[in-house]
Amino acid sequence: MKRLAKFLSLILISGVLLSGCNTARGIGEDVQTLGHIISHAAS
């Protein structure tokens, strides 16, 4: 059950990221922004 939940979460996150940007550069910017958010939350 946990495996299914992780898989569905991954699909959902991937869909959101891909729908939010139309180019490879946009994906890179989204990932970079996500990295900044995570690093600020961790500190």
mmCIF entry with sequence, helices, sheets and N, C-alpha, C, O atoms, coordinates in Angstrom:
data_MODEL
# 
_entry.id   MODEL 
# 
_entity.id                         1 
_entity.type                       polymer 
_entity.pdbx_number_of_molecules   1 
# 
_entity_poly.entity_id                      1 
_entity_poly.type                           'polypeptide(L)' 
_entity_poly.nstd_linkage                   no 
_entity_poly.nstd_monomer                   no 
_entity_poly.pdbx_seq_one_letter_code       MKRLAKFLSLILISGVLLSGCNTARGIGEDVQTLGHIISHAAS 
_entity_poly.pdbx_seq_one_letter_code_can   MKRLAKFLSLILISGVLLSGCNTARGIGEDVQTLGHIISHAAS 
_entity_poly.pdbx_strand_id                 A 
# 
loop_
_entity_poly_seq.entity_id 
_entity_poly_seq.num 
_entity_poly_seq.mon_id 
_entity_poly_seq.hetero 
1 1  MET n 
1 2  LYS n 
1 3  ARG n 
1 4  LEU n 
1 5  ALA n 
1 6  LYS n 
1 7  PHE n 
1 8  LEU n 
1 9  SER n 
1 10 LEU n 
1 11 ILE n 
1 12 LEU n 
1 13 ILE n 
1 14 SER n 
1 15 GLY n 
1 16 VAL n 
1 17 LEU n 
1 18 LEU n 
1 19 SER n 
1 20 GLY n 
1 21 CYS n 
1 22 ASN n 
1 23 THR n 
1 24 ALA n 
1 25 ARG n 
1 26 GLY n 
1 27 ILE n 
1 28 GLY n 
1 29 GLU n 
1 30 ASP n 
1 31 VAL n 
1 32 GLN n 
1 33 THR n 
1 34 LEU n 
1 35 GLY n 
1 36 HIS n 
1 37 ILE n 
1 38 ILE n 
1 39 SER n 
1 40 HIS n 
1 41 ALA n 
1 42 ALA n 
1 43 SER n 
# 
_struct_asym.id          A 
_struct_asym.entity_id   1 
# 
loop_
_struct_conf.conf_type_id 
_struct_conf.id 
_struct_conf.pdbx_PDB_helix_id 
_struct_conf.beg_label_comp_id 
_struct_conf.beg_label_asym_id 
_struct_conf.beg_label_seq_id 
_struct_conf.pdbx_beg_PDB_ins_code 
_struct_conf.end_label_comp_id 
_struct_conf.end_label_asym_id 
_struct_conf.end_label_seq_id 
_struct_conf.pdbx_end_PDB_ins_code 
_struct_conf.beg_auth_comp_id 
_struct_conf.beg_auth_asym_id 
_struct_conf.beg_auth_seq_id 
_struct_conf.end_auth_comp_id 
_struct_conf.end_auth_asym_id 
_struct_conf.end_auth_seq_id 
_struct_conf.pdbx_PDB_helix_class 
_struct_conf.details 
_struct_conf.pdbx_PDB_helix_length 
HELX_P HELX_P1 AA1 LYS A 2  ? GLY A 20 ? LYS A 2  GLY A 20 1 ? 19 
HELX_P HELX_P2 AA2 ALA A 24 ? ALA A 42 ? ALA A 24 ALA A 42 1 ? 19 
# 
_struct_conf_type.id          HELX_P 
_struct_conf_type.criteria    ? 
_struct_conf_type.reference   ? 
# 
loop_
_atom_site.group_PDB 
_atom_site.id 
_atom_site.type_symbol 
_atom_site.label_atom_id 
_atom_site.label_alt_id 
_atom_site.label_comp_id 
_atom_site.label_asym_id 
_atom_site.label_entity_id 
_atom_site.label_seq_id 
_atom_site.pdbx_PDB_ins_code 
_atom_site.Cartn_x 
_atom_site.Cartn_y 
_atom_site.Cartn_z 
_atom_site.occupancy 
_atom_site.B_iso_or_equiv 
_atom_site.pdbx_formal_charge 
_atom_site.auth_seq_id 
_atom_site.auth_comp_id 
_atom_site.auth_asym_id 
_atom_site.auth_atom_id 
_atom_site.pdbx_PDB_model_num 
ATOM 1   N N  . MET A 1 1  ? 0.826  -1.193 0.000   1.00 0.00 ? 1  MET A N  1 
ATOM 2   C CA . MET A 1 1  ? 0.000  0.000  0.000   1.00 0.00 ? 1  MET A CA 1 
ATOM 3   C C  . MET A 1 1  ? 0.876  1.264  0.000   1.00 0.00 ? 1  MET A C  1 
ATOM 4   O O  . MET A 1 1  ? 0.591  2.226  -0.714  1.00 0.00 ? 1  MET A O  1 
ATOM 5   N N  . LYS A 1 2  ? 1.939  1.246  0.808   1.00 0.00 ? 2  LYS A N  1 
ATOM 6   C CA . LYS A 1 2  ? 2.829  2.404  0.862   1.00 0.00 ? 2  LYS A CA 1 
ATOM 7   C C  . LYS A 1 2  ? 3.510  2.619  -0.485  1.00 0.00 ? 2  LYS A C  1 
ATOM 8   O O  . LYS A 1 2  ? 3.737  3.753  -0.906  1.00 0.00 ? 2  LYS A O  1 
ATOM 9   N N  . ARG A 1 3  ? 3.832  1.515  -1.152  1.00 0.00 ? 3  ARG A N  1 
ATOM 10  C CA . ARG A 1 3  ? 4.485  1.611  -2.456  1.00 0.00 ? 3  ARG A CA 1 
ATOM 11  C C  . ARG A 1 3  ? 3.560  2.302  -3.461  1.00 0.00 ? 3  ARG A C  1 
ATOM 12  O O  . ARG A 1 3  ? 4.009  3.132  -4.252  1.00 0.00 ? 3  ARG A O  1 
ATOM 13  N N  . LEU A 1 4  ? 2.291  1.965  -3.429  1.00 0.00 ? 4  LEU A N  1 
ATOM 14  C CA . LEU A 1 4  ? 1.317  2.580  -4.319  1.00 0.00 ? 4  LEU A CA 1 
ATOM 15  C C  . LEU A 1 4  ? 1.170  4.066  -4.024  1.00 0.00 ? 4  LEU A C  1 
ATOM 16  O O  . LEU A 1 4  ? 1.073  4.873  -4.948  1.00 0.00 ? 4  LEU A O  1 
ATOM 17  N N  . ALA A 1 5  ? 1.151  4.433  -2.753  1.00 0.00 ? 5  ALA A N  1 
ATOM 18  C CA . ALA A 1 5  ? 1.030  5.838  -2.368  1.00 0.00 ? 5  ALA A CA 1 
ATOM 19  C C  . ALA A 1 5  ? 2.246  6.633  -2.832  1.00 0.00 ? 5  ALA A C  1 
ATOM 20  O O  . ALA A 1 5  ? 2.100  7.758  -3.310  1.00 0.00 ? 5  ALA A O  1 
ATOM 21  N N  . LYS A 1 6  ? 3.442  6.064  -2.696  1.00 0.00 ? 6  LYS A N  1 
ATOM 22  C CA . LYS A 1 6  ? 4.652  6.740  -3.163  1.00 0.00 ? 6  LYS A CA 1 
ATOM 23  C C  . LYS A 1 6  ? 4.630  6.920  -4.677  1.00 0.00 ? 6  LYS A C  1 
ATOM 24  O O  . LYS A 1 6  ? 5.004  7.974  -5.190  1.00 0.00 ? 6  LYS A O  1 
ATOM 25  N N  . PHE A 1 7  ? 4.191  5.889  -5.382  1.00 0.00 ? 7  PHE A N  1 
ATOM 26  C CA . PHE A 1 7  ? 4.124  5.947  -6.838  1.00 0.00 ? 7  PHE A CA 1 
ATOM 27  C C  . PHE A 1 7  ? 3.131  7.016  -7.288  1.00 0.00 ? 7  PHE A C  1 
ATOM 28  O O  . PHE A 1 7  ? 3.434  7.802  -8.186  1.00 0.00 ? 7  PHE A O  1 
ATOM 29  N N  . LEU A 1 8  ? 1.968  7.053  -6.681  1.00 0.00 ? 8  LEU A N  1 
ATOM 30  C CA . LEU A 1 8  ? 0.959  8.050  -7.045  1.00 0.00 ? 8  LEU A CA 1 
ATOM 31  C C  . LEU A 1 8  ? 1.440  9.468  -6.715  1.00 0.00 ? 8  LEU A C  1 
ATOM 32  O O  . LEU A 1 8  ? 1.170  10.405 -7.466  1.00 0.00 ? 8  LEU A O  1 
ATOM 33  N N  . SER A 1 9  ? 2.138  9.621  -5.612  1.00 0.00 ? 9  SER A N  1 
ATOM 34  C CA . SER A 1 9  ? 2.693  10.931 -5.255  1.00 0.00 ? 9  SER A CA 1 
ATOM 35  C C  . SER A 1 9  ? 3.724  11.379 -6.283  1.00 0.00 ? 9  SER A C  1 
ATOM 36  O O  . SER A 1 9  ? 3.743  12.543 -6.685  1.00 0.00 ? 9  SER A O  1 
ATOM 37  N N  . LEU A 1 10 ? 4.572  10.465 -6.703  1.00 0.00 ? 10 LEU A N  1 
ATOM 38  C CA . LEU A 1 10 ? 5.579  10.771 -7.711  1.00 0.00 ? 10 LEU A CA 1 
ATOM 39  C C  . LEU A 1 10 ? 4.933  11.189 -9.024  1.00 0.00 ? 10 LEU A C  1 
ATOM 40  O O  . LEU A 1 10 ? 5.373  12.150 -9.654  1.00 0.00 ? 10 LEU A O  1 
ATOM 41  N N  . ILE A 1 11 ? 3.905  10.484 -9.435  1.00 0.00 ? 11 ILE A N  1 
ATOM 42  C CA . ILE A 1 11 ? 3.189  10.818 -10.672 1.00 0.00 ? 11 ILE A CA 1 
ATOM 43  C C  . ILE A 1 11 ? 2.547  12.197 -10.548 1.00 0.00 ? 11 ILE A C  1 
ATOM 44  O O  . ILE A 1 11 ? 2.612  12.997 -11.482 1.00 0.00 ? 11 ILE A O  1 
ATOM 45  N N  . LEU A 1 12 ? 1.937  12.478 -9.419  1.00 0.00 ? 12 LEU A N  1 
ATOM 46  C CA . LEU A 1 12 ? 1.278  13.765 -9.202  1.00 0.00 ? 12 LEU A CA 1 
ATOM 47  C C  . LEU A 1 12 ? 2.285  14.912 -9.227  1.00 0.00 ? 12 LEU A C  1 
ATOM 48  O O  . LEU A 1 12 ? 2.052  15.928 -9.882  1.00 0.00 ? 12 LEU A O  1 
ATOM 49  N N  . ILE A 1 13 ? 3.387  14.758 -8.527  1.00 0.00 ? 13 ILE A N  1 
ATOM 50  C CA . ILE A 1 13 ? 4.419  15.803 -8.498  1.00 0.00 ? 13 ILE A CA 1 
ATOM 51  C C  . ILE A 1 13 ? 5.006  16.015 -9.883  1.00 0.00 ? 13 ILE A C  1 
ATOM 52  O O  . ILE A 1 13 ? 5.220  17.152 -10.304 1.00 0.00 ? 13 ILE A O  1 
ATOM 53  N N  . SER A 1 14 ? 5.267  14.924 -10.592 1.00 0.00 ? 14 SER A N  1 
ATOM 54  C CA . SER A 1 14 ? 5.807  15.033 -11.945 1.00 0.00 ? 14 SER A CA 1 
ATOM 55  C C  . SER A 1 14 ? 4.837  15.768 -12.861 1.00 0.00 ? 14 SER A C  1 
ATOM 56  O O  . SER A 1 14 ? 5.249  16.612 -13.657 1.00 0.00 ? 14 SER A O  1 
ATOM 57  N N  . GLY A 1 15 ? 3.570  15.454 -12.751 1.00 0.00 ? 15 GLY A N  1 
ATOM 58  C CA . GLY A 1 15 ? 2.566  16.122 -13.567 1.00 0.00 ? 15 GLY A CA 1 
ATOM 59  C C  . GLY A 1 15 ? 2.493  17.606 -13.295 1.00 0.00 ? 15 GLY A C  1 
ATOM 60  O O  . GLY A 1 15 ? 2.370  18.406 -14.223 1.00 0.00 ? 15 GLY A O  1 
ATOM 61  N N  . VAL A 1 16 ? 2.566  17.978 -12.041 1.00 0.00 ? 16 VAL A N  1 
ATOM 62  C CA . VAL A 1 16 ? 2.524  19.396 -11.683 1.00 0.00 ? 16 VAL A CA 1 
ATOM 63  C C  . VAL A 1 16 ? 3.741  20.131 -12.231 1.00 0.00 ? 16 VAL A C  1 
ATOM 64  O O  . VAL A 1 16 ? 3.619  21.221 -12.789 1.00 0.00 ? 16 VAL A O  1 
ATOM 65  N N  . LEU A 1 17 ? 4.917  19.525 -12.067 1.00 0.00 ? 17 LEU A N  1 
ATOM 66  C CA . LEU A 1 17 ? 6.129  20.164 -12.565 1.00 0.00 ? 17 LEU A CA 1 
ATOM 67  C C  . LEU A 1 17 ? 6.102  20.305 -14.082 1.00 0.00 ? 17 LEU A C  1 
ATOM 68  O O  . LEU A 1 17 ? 6.471  21.351 -14.615 1.00 0.00 ? 17 LEU A O  1 
ATOM 69  N N  . LEU A 1 18 ? 5.670  19.269 -14.773 1.00 0.00 ? 18 LEU A N  1 
ATOM 70  C CA . LEU A 1 18 ? 5.674  19.309 -16.228 1.00 0.00 ? 18 LEU A CA 1 
ATOM 71  C C  . LEU A 1 18 ? 4.589  20.226 -16.786 1.00 0.00 ? 18 LEU A C  1 
ATOM 72  O O  . LEU A 1 18 ? 4.772  20.825 -17.846 1.00 0.00 ? 18 LEU A O  1 
ATOM 73  N N  . SER A 1 19 ? 3.477  20.340 -16.094 1.00 0.00 ? 19 SER A N  1 
ATOM 74  C CA . SER A 1 19 ? 2.419  21.219 -16.581 1.00 0.00 ? 19 SER A CA 1 
ATOM 75  C C  . SER A 1 19 ? 2.721  22.683 -16.301 1.00 0.00 ? 19 SER A C  1 
ATOM 76  O O  . SER A 1 19 ? 2.187  23.572 -16.964 1.00 0.00 ? 19 SER A O  1 
ATOM 77  N N  . GLY A 1 20 ? 3.571  22.930 -15.324 1.00 0.00 ? 20 GLY A N  1 
ATOM 78  C CA . GLY A 1 20 ? 3.906  24.297 -14.949 1.00 0.00 ? 20 GLY A CA 1 
ATOM 79  C C  . GLY A 1 20 ? 4.922  24.953 -15.860 1.00 0.00 ? 20 GLY A C  1 
ATOM 80  O O  . GLY A 1 20 ? 5.086  26.172 -15.818 1.00 0.00 ? 20 GLY A O  1 
ATOM 81  N N  . CYS A 1 21 ? 5.603  24.183 -16.675 1.00 0.00 ? 21 CYS A N  1 
ATOM 82  C CA . CYS A 1 21 ? 6.619  24.746 -17.549 1.00 0.00 ? 21 CYS A CA 1 
ATOM 83  C C  . CYS A 1 21 ? 6.616  23.998 -18.881 1.00 0.00 ? 21 CYS A C  1 
ATOM 84  O O  . CYS A 1 21 ? 6.335  22.801 -18.931 1.00 0.00 ? 21 CYS A O  1 
ATOM 85  N N  . ASN A 1 22 ? 6.925  24.700 -19.931 1.00 0.00 ? 22 ASN A N  1 
ATOM 86  C CA . ASN A 1 22 ? 6.822  24.113 -21.260 1.00 0.00 ? 22 ASN A CA 1 
ATOM 87  C C  . ASN A 1 22 ? 8.172  23.768 -21.876 1.00 0.00 ? 22 ASN A C  1 
ATOM 88  O O  . ASN A 1 22 ? 8.212  23.160 -22.946 1.00 0.00 ? 22 ASN A O  1 
ATOM 89  N N  . THR A 1 23 ? 9.257  24.130 -21.247 1.00 0.00 ? 23 THR A N  1 
ATOM 90  C CA . THR A 1 23 ? 10.569 23.881 -21.829 1.00 0.00 ? 23 THR A CA 1 
ATOM 91  C C  . THR A 1 23 ? 11.488 23.215 -20.815 1.00 0.00 ? 23 THR A C  1 
ATOM 92  O O  . THR A 1 23 ? 11.193 23.180 -19.621 1.00 0.00 ? 23 THR A O  1 
ATOM 93  N N  . ALA A 1 24 ? 12.595 22.692 -21.302 1.00 0.00 ? 24 ALA A N  1 
ATOM 94  C CA . ALA A 1 24 ? 13.573 22.081 -20.404 1.00 0.00 ? 24 ALA A CA 1 
ATOM 95  C C  . ALA A 1 24 ? 14.148 23.132 -19.458 1.00 0.00 ? 24 ALA A C  1 
ATOM 96  O O  . ALA A 1 24 ? 14.441 22.830 -18.301 1.00 0.00 ? 24 ALA A O  1 
ATOM 97  N N  . ARG A 1 25 ? 14.308 24.351 -19.939 1.00 0.00 ? 25 ARG A N  1 
ATOM 98  C CA . ARG A 1 25 ? 14.809 25.423 -19.081 1.00 0.00 ? 25 ARG A CA 1 
ATOM 99  C C  . ARG A 1 25 ? 13.827 25.700 -17.949 1.00 0.00 ? 25 ARG A C  1 
ATOM 100 O O  . ARG A 1 25 ? 14.233 25.930 -16.810 1.00 0.00 ? 25 ARG A O  1 
ATOM 101 N N  . GLY A 1 26 ? 12.548 25.678 -18.263 1.00 0.00 ? 26 GLY A N  1 
ATOM 102 C CA . GLY A 1 26 ? 11.528 25.888 -17.242 1.00 0.00 ? 26 GLY A CA 1 
ATOM 103 C C  . GLY A 1 26 ? 11.548 24.813 -16.181 1.00 0.00 ? 26 GLY A C  1 
ATOM 104 O O  . GLY A 1 26 ? 11.353 25.099 -15.000 1.00 0.00 ? 26 GLY A O  1 
ATOM 105 N N  . ILE A 1 27 ? 11.783 23.567 -16.594 1.00 0.00 ? 27 ILE A N  1 
ATOM 106 C CA . ILE A 1 27 ? 11.868 22.469 -15.629 1.00 0.00 ? 27 ILE A CA 1 
ATOM 107 C C  . ILE A 1 27 ? 13.060 22.698 -14.705 1.00 0.00 ? 27 ILE A C  1 
ATOM 108 O O  . ILE A 1 27 ? 12.959 22.508 -13.493 1.00 0.00 ? 27 ILE A O  1 
ATOM 109 N N  . GLY A 1 28 ? 14.186 23.105 -15.280 1.00 0.00 ? 28 GLY A N  1 
ATOM 110 C CA . GLY A 1 28 ? 15.375 23.385 -14.476 1.00 0.00 ? 28 GLY A CA 1 
ATOM 111 C C  . GLY A 1 28 ? 15.133 24.484 -13.467 1.00 0.00 ? 28 GLY A C  1 
ATOM 112 O O  . GLY A 1 28 ? 15.571 24.388 -12.320 1.00 0.00 ? 28 GLY A O  1 
ATOM 113 N N  . GLU A 1 29 ? 14.438 25.529 -13.885 1.00 0.00 ? 29 GLU A N  1 
ATOM 114 C CA . GLU A 1 29 ? 14.137 26.631 -12.968 1.00 0.00 ? 29 GLU A CA 1 
ATOM 115 C C  . GLU A 1 29 ? 13.209 26.167 -11.856 1.00 0.00 ? 29 GLU A C  1 
ATOM 116 O O  . GLU A 1 29 ? 13.383 26.558 -10.701 1.00 0.00 ? 29 GLU A O  1 
ATOM 117 N N  . ASP A 1 30 ? 12.223 25.336 -12.192 1.00 0.00 ? 30 ASP A N  1 
ATOM 118 C CA . ASP A 1 30 ? 11.313 24.823 -11.173 1.00 0.00 ? 30 ASP A CA 1 
ATOM 119 C C  . ASP A 1 30 ? 12.056 23.961 -10.160 1.00 0.00 ? 30 ASP A C  1 
ATOM 120 O O  . ASP A 1 30 ? 11.818 24.074 -8.958  1.00 0.00 ? 30 ASP A O  1 
ATOM 121 N N  . VAL A 1 31 ? 12.953 23.102 -10.638 1.00 0.00 ? 31 VAL A N  1 
ATOM 122 C CA . VAL A 1 31 ? 13.715 22.246 -9.735  1.00 0.00 ? 31 VAL A CA 1 
ATOM 123 C C  . VAL A 1 31 ? 14.634 23.093 -8.859  1.00 0.00 ? 31 VAL A C  1 
ATOM 124 O O  . VAL A 1 31 ? 14.803 22.803 -7.675  1.00 0.00 ? 31 VAL A O  1 
ATOM 125 N N  . GLN A 1 32 ? 15.223 24.128 -9.430  1.00 0.00 ? 32 GLN A N  1 
ATOM 126 C CA . GLN A 1 32 ? 16.102 25.003 -8.658  1.00 0.00 ? 32 GLN A CA 1 
ATOM 127 C C  . GLN A 1 32 ? 15.303 25.720 -7.566  1.00 0.00 ? 32 GLN A C  1 
ATOM 128 O O  . GLN A 1 32 ? 15.761 25.817 -6.428  1.00 0.00 ? 32 GLN A O  1 
ATOM 129 N N  . THR A 1 33 ? 14.142 26.209 -7.899  1.00 0.00 ? 33 THR A N  1 
ATOM 130 C CA . THR A 1 33 ? 13.286 26.875 -6.918  1.00 0.00 ? 33 THR A CA 1 
ATOM 131 C C  . THR A 1 33 ? 12.897 25.917 -5.804  1.00 0.00 ? 33 THR A C  1 
ATOM 132 O O  . THR A 1 33 ? 12.917 26.276 -4.626  1.00 0.00 ? 33 THR A O  1 
ATOM 133 N N  . LEU A 1 34 ? 12.544 24.697 -6.185  1.00 0.00 ? 34 LEU A N  1 
ATOM 134 C CA . LEU A 1 34 ? 12.194 23.687 -5.188  1.00 0.00 ? 34 LEU A CA 1 
ATOM 135 C C  . LEU A 1 34 ? 13.377 23.405 -4.268  1.00 0.00 ? 34 LEU A C  1 
ATOM 136 O O  . LEU A 1 34 ? 13.197 23.234 -3.062  1.00 0.00 ? 34 LEU A O  1 
ATOM 137 N N  . GLY A 1 35 ? 14.580 23.356 -4.823  1.00 0.00 ? 35 GLY A N  1 
ATOM 138 C CA . GLY A 1 35 ? 15.785 23.150 -4.012  1.00 0.00 ? 35 GLY A CA 1 
ATOM 139 C C  . GLY A 1 35 ? 15.998 24.268 -3.013  1.00 0.00 ? 35 GLY A C  1 
ATOM 140 O O  . GLY A 1 35 ? 16.370 24.020 -1.866  1.00 0.00 ? 35 GLY A O  1 
ATOM 141 N N  . HIS A 1 36 ? 15.761 25.510 -3.445  1.00 0.00 ? 36 HIS A N  1 
ATOM 142 C CA . HIS A 1 36 ? 15.898 26.648 -2.533  1.00 0.00 ? 36 HIS A CA 1 
ATOM 143 C C  . HIS A 1 36 ? 14.875 26.573 -1.407  1.00 0.00 ? 36 HIS A C  1 
ATOM 144 O O  . HIS A 1 36 ? 15.195 26.862 -0.254  1.00 0.00 ? 36 HIS A O  1 
ATOM 145 N N  . ILE A 1 37 ? 13.661 26.190 -1.733  1.00 0.00 ? 37 ILE A N  1 
ATOM 146 C CA . ILE A 1 37 ? 12.606 26.089 -0.717  1.00 0.00 ? 37 ILE A CA 1 
ATOM 147 C C  . ILE A 1 37 ? 12.977 25.023 0.311   1.00 0.00 ? 37 ILE A C  1 
ATOM 148 O O  . ILE A 1 37 ? 12.828 25.232 1.515   1.00 0.00 ? 37 ILE A O  1 
ATOM 149 N N  . ILE A 1 38 ? 13.459 23.887 -0.170  1.00 0.00 ? 38 ILE A N  1 
ATOM 150 C CA . ILE A 1 38 ? 13.823 22.804 0.745   1.00 0.00 ? 38 ILE A CA 1 
ATOM 151 C C  . ILE A 1 38 ? 15.000 23.217 1.627   1.00 0.00 ? 38 ILE A C  1 
ATOM 152 O O  . ILE A 1 38 ? 14.998 22.940 2.826   1.00 0.00 ? 38 ILE A O  1 
ATOM 153 N N  . SER A 1 39 ? 15.999 23.872 1.053   1.00 0.00 ? 39 SER A N  1 
ATOM 154 C CA . SER A 1 39 ? 17.160 24.271 1.854   1.00 0.00 ? 39 SER A CA 1 
ATOM 155 C C  . SER A 1 39 ? 16.805 25.324 2.891   1.00 0.00 ? 39 SER A C  1 
ATOM 156 O O  . SER A 1 39 ? 17.371 25.325 3.984   1.00 0.00 ? 39 SER A O  1 
ATOM 157 N N  . HIS A 1 40 ? 15.884 26.215 2.572   1.00 0.00 ? 40 HIS A N  1 
ATOM 158 C CA . HIS A 1 40 ? 15.465 27.219 3.553   1.00 0.00 ? 40 HIS A CA 1 
ATOM 159 C C  . HIS A 1 40 ? 14.630 26.580 4.655   1.00 0.00 ? 40 HIS A C  1 
ATOM 160 O O  . HIS A 1 40 ? 14.709 26.995 5.812   1.00 0.00 ? 40 HIS A O  1 
ATOM 161 N N  . ALA A 1 41 ? 13.835 25.577 4.309   1.00 0.00 ? 41 ALA A N  1 
ATOM 162 C CA . ALA A 1 41 ? 13.021 24.897 5.301   1.00 0.00 ? 41 ALA A CA 1 
ATOM 163 C C  . ALA A 1 41 ? 13.888 24.076 6.245   1.00 0.00 ? 41 ALA A C  1 
ATOM 164 O O  . ALA A 1 41 ? 13.553 23.911 7.419   1.00 0.00 ? 41 ALA A O  1 
ATOM 165 N N  . ALA A 1 42 ? 15.002 23.562 5.731   1.00 0.00 ? 42 ALA A N  1 
ATOM 166 C CA . ALA A 1 42 ? 15.876 22.715 6.549   1.00 0.00 ? 42 ALA A CA 1 
ATOM 167 C C  . ALA A 1 42 ? 16.738 23.533 7.508   1.00 0.00 ? 42 ALA A C  1 
ATOM 168 O O  . ALA A 1 42 ? 17.197 23.018 8.528   1.00 0.00 ? 42 ALA A O  1 
ATOM 169 N N  . SER A 1 43 ? 16.956 24.794 7.182   1.00 0.00 ? 43 SER A N  1 
ATOM 170 C CA . SER A 1 43 ? 17.839 25.579 8.052   1.00 0.00 ? 43 SER A CA 1 
ATOM 171 C C  . SER A 1 43 ? 17.104 26.450 9.033   1.00 0.00 ? 43 SER A C  1 
ATOM 172 O O  . SER A 1 43 ? 17.732 27.158 9.820   1.00 0.00 ? 43 SER A O  1 
# 
